């Protein structure tokens, strides 16, 4: 899938500043998908008479589905196992990622422009590998990326509040392009959750806040989030 070429002065500005690798989150950043997860969480917790809270959403957005399920059971002392929680979630979202999930408006044109300008591009996501691959293929952009790394791919247990996934992504890109030897400071991480950009910044990556009404919260949270990053995008 190729979008009409558009010029993005900010992308050429990134090139001038030495950025060579763009690393993208999926849920809430490239994908217009946070509403489905919000609905899944609301519906699931409602079975136990529990209302969802913003801090819960922030936590489960940045961790693997296994850790999110375990956290949910322990936080609310639920009479189910983490595997049962995970299975319930997966049943609801699997078809969505295979057949329905859409890119955020303007994301395809932005990605296409970045690729044509010569940026290396990668994905670092808390989504399962199955759902990440399905979403990228459904939207015709799987082949745009030099690396697709999920928390499932890490050899250590981590979430996106640490730099592990971003370092693993950079290591993969460098391994497949040996002449690059890119450093974190030449890599820009796009994410809609401040804990994730904080994790990237801890690894010396450059960061870009991406607005999402669920991931980033209300306008006051967004303003603080945007200020905490090197760059910000309210929309693609």
C-alpha positions as CSV (number, residue, x, y, z in Angstrom):
1,X,0.0,0.0,0.0
2,X,1.6,3.3,-1.1
3,X,0.2,6.6,-0.1
4,X,0.5,9.7,-2.3
5,X,3.9,11.4,-1.5
6,X,3.6,14.4,0.8
7,X,6.4,16.7,2.0
8,X,7.0,16.8,5.8
9,X,9.4,19.6,6.8
10,X,9.6,18.1,10.2
11,X,11.0,14.9,8.7
12,X,13.7,16.7,6.8
13,X,14.4,18.6,10.0
14,X,14.9,15.3,11.8
15,X,17.4,14.2,9.1
16,X,19.3,17.4,9.5
17,X,19.5,16.8,13.3
18,X,21.1,13.3,12.7
19,X,18.1,11.1,13.2
20,X,18.3,8.0,11.0
21,X,16.0,5.4,12.7
22,X,12.3,6.0,13.5
23,X,10.8,3.6,16.1
24,X,7.0,3.4,16.3
25,X,4.6,2.1,18.9
26,X,1.4,0.5,17.5
27,X,-1.6,0.8,19.8
28,X,-2.7,4.4,20.1
29,X,0.3,5.7,18.1
30,X,0.1,4.3,14.5
31,X,-3.1,2.2,15.1
32,X,-6.5,3.7,16.0
33,X,-7.0,0.8,18.4
34,X,-7.1,2.1,22.0
35,X,-10.9,2.2,22.0
36,X,-11.1,-1.5,21.5
37,X,-8.8,-2.2,24.4
38,X,-10.6,0.3,26.5
39,X,-13.9,-1.4,25.7
40,X,-12.4,-4.9,26.4
41,X,-11.1,-3.7,29.8
42,X,-14.3,-1.9,30.7
43,X,-16.4,-5.0,29.8
44,X,-14.2,-7.5,31.5
45,X,-13.9,-5.6,34.8
46,X,-17.6,-4.8,34.8
47,X,-18.2,-8.5,35.2
48,X,-16.8,-8.1,38.7
49,X,-18.4,-4.7,39.4
50,X,-15.1,-2.8,38.9
51,X,-14.8,0.5,37.1
52,X,-11.7,1.2,35.0
53,X,-9.4,4.0,36.1
54,X,-6.7,6.0,34.1
55,X,-3.8,4.5,36.1
56,X,-4.9,1.0,35.3
57,X,-5.1,1.9,31.5
58,X,-1.6,3.4,31.7
59,X,-0.2,0.3,33.3
60,X,-1.7,-2.3,31.0
61,X,-0.8,-0.3,27.9
62,X,2.9,-0.5,28.5
63,X,3.3,-4.2,29.5
64,X,2.9,-7.5,27.8
65,X,-0.5,-9.2,27.7
66,X,0.8,-11.8,30.2
67,X,2.0,-9.2,32.7
68,X,-1.2,-7.2,32.2
69,X,-3.4,-10.2,32.9
70,X,-1.3,-11.1,36.0
71,X,-1.5,-7.5,37.2
72,X,-5.3,-7.4,36.7
73,X,-5.8,-10.5,38.7
74,X,-3.6,-9.4,41.6
75,X,-4.7,-5.8,41.7
76,X,-8.4,-6.7,41.9
77,X,-8.0,-10.1,43.6
78,X,-10.2,-11.7,40.9
79,X,-11.5,-15.2,41.2
80,X,-9.9,-16.2,37.8
81,X,-6.4,-17.1,36.6
82,X,-4.2,-14.8,34.5
83,X,-4.5,-17.3,31.7
84,X,-8.3,-17.0,31.8
85,X,-8.0,-13.2,31.7
86,X,-5.6,-13.4,28.7
87,X,-7.8,-15.8,26.8
88,X,-10.9,-13.7,27.3
89,X,-9.0,-10.6,26.0
90,X,-7.5,-12.4,23.1
91,X,-10.9,-13.9,22.0
92,X,-12.3,-10.3,21.8
93,X,-9.4,-8.6,20.0
94,X,-7.9,-11.2,17.6
95,X,-10.5,-10.7,14.9
96,X,-10.2,-6.9,15.3
97,X,-6.5,-6.9,14.5
98,X,-6.8,-9.4,11.6
99,X,-9.8,-7.7,9.9
100,X,-10.8,-4.3,11.2
101,X,-8.0,-2.2,12.9
102,X,-7.2,1.0,11.0
103,X,-4.2,3.3,10.9
104,X,-4.7,6.7,12.5
105,X,-5.5,9.4,9.9
106,X,-2.4,10.5,8.1
107,X,-0.1,7.8,9.5
108,X,0.3,6.0,6.1
109,X,1.3,9.1,4.3
110,X,3.8,9.9,7.1
111,X,5.3,6.5,7.0
112,X,5.5,6.5,3.3
113,X,7.2,9.9,3.2
114,X,9.7,8.8,5.9
115,X,10.6,5.7,4.0
116,X,11.1,7.6,0.7
117,X,13.3,10.1,2.5
118,X,15.6,7.2,3.5
119,X,14.8,6.7,7.2
120,X,15.1,3.2,8.7
121,X,11.9,2.3,10.5
122,X,11.0,-0.1,13.1
123,X,8.1,-1.1,15.5
124,X,8.4,-1.6,19.2
125,X,5.1,-2.7,20.7
126,X,3.6,-4.3,23.8
127,X,1.1,-6.1,21.5
128,X,1.5,-9.8,21.0
129,X,3.5,-10.8,18.0
130,X,0.3,-12.4,16.5
131,X,-1.7,-9.2,16.8
132,X,1.1,-6.9,15.7
133,X,1.8,-8.8,12.6
134,X,-1.9,-9.2,11.8
135,X,-2.5,-5.4,12.2
136,X,0.5,-4.5,10.0
137,X,-0.5,-6.9,7.3
138,X,-4.1,-5.9,7.4
139,X,-3.0,-2.3,6.7
140,X,-0.5,-3.2,4.1
141,X,2.5,-1.7,5.9
142,X,4.3,-4.8,7.2
143,X,7.1,-4.5,4.6
144,X,7.8,-0.8,5.5
145,X,9.7,-1.8,8.6
146,X,13.2,-3.0,9.1
147,X,12.4,-4.5,12.4
148,X,9.2,-5.5,14.3
149,X,9.9,-6.2,18.0
150,X,7.4,-7.1,20.6
151,X,7.8,-7.6,24.4
152,X,7.4,-11.3,23.6
153,X,10.7,-11.2,21.7
154,X,12.8,-10.0,24.7
155,X,15.0,-12.5,26.6
156,X,14.3,-10.6,29.8
157,X,11.0,-9.8,31.4
158,X,10.4,-6.1,30.9
159,X,7.8,-3.5,30.0
160,X,8.1,-0.3,28.0
161,X,8.9,1.9,31.0
162,X,12.5,0.5,30.6
163,X,14.7,0.9,27.5
164,X,15.0,-2.9,26.9
165,X,12.6,-3.2,24.0
166,X,14.0,-0.1,22.3
167,X,17.6,-1.3,22.7
168,X,16.6,-4.7,21.3
169,X,15.0,-3.0,18.3
170,X,18.1,-0.9,17.7
171,X,20.3,-4.0,18.1
172,X,18.2,-5.9,15.5
173,X,18.4,-3.0,13.0
174,X,22.1,-2.7,13.4
175,X,22.6,-6.4,13.0
176,X,20.6,-6.5,9.7
177,X,22.5,-3.3,8.5
178,X,26.0,-3.9,9.8
179,X,27.4,-0.7,8.2
180,X,25.0,1.5,10.2
181,X,26.2,1.1,13.8
182,X,23.4,3.4,14.9
183,X,23.3,4.8,18.4
184,X,20.2,5.5,20.5
185,X,20.8,9.3,20.1
186,X,20.2,8.8,16.3
187,X,16.9,7.0,16.9
188,X,13.5,8.6,17.6
189,X,10.8,6.7,19.5
190,X,7.2,7.6,18.8
191,X,4.7,6.6,21.6
192,X,1.4,7.8,23.1
193,X,2.2,6.8,26.7
194,X,4.6,8.9,28.8
195,X,5.9,5.8,30.7
196,X,7.1,4.4,27.3
197,X,8.8,7.6,26.2
198,X,10.3,7.8,29.6
199,X,11.7,4.3,29.2
200,X,13.1,5.3,25.8
201,X,14.7,8.4,27.2
202,X,16.4,6.4,29.9
203,X,18.2,4.5,27.1
204,X,19.3,7.8,25.5
205,X,16.8,7.6,22.7
206,X,15.2,10.7,21.3
207,X,11.4,10.8,22.0
208,X,8.2,12.0,20.3
209,X,4.9,12.2,22.1
210,X,1.9,11.2,20.0
211,X,-1.5,12.3,21.1
212,X,-4.2,9.7,21.8
213,X,-7.4,10.5,23.7
214,X,-7.0,7.3,25.8
215,X,-3.2,6.7,25.9
216,X,-2.3,10.4,26.5
217,X,-5.4,11.4,28.5
218,X,-7.0,14.8,28.6
219,X,-5.5,18.0,27.2
220,X,-3.7,18.9,30.5
221,X,-2.0,15.5,30.6
222,X,-1.1,15.9,26.9
223,X,0.5,19.3,27.5
224,X,2.8,17.9,30.2
225,X,3.5,14.8,28.1
226,X,4.4,16.8,25.0
227,X,6.8,19.0,27.1
228,X,8.5,16.0,28.5
229,X,9.6,14.7,25.0
230,X,12.0,16.1,22.4
231,X,9.2,16.3,19.8
232,X,5.4,16.0,19.8
233,X,2.7,15.2,17.3
234,X,-0.9,16.0,18.0
235,X,-1.9,14.2,14.8
236,X,-0.1,12.6,11.9
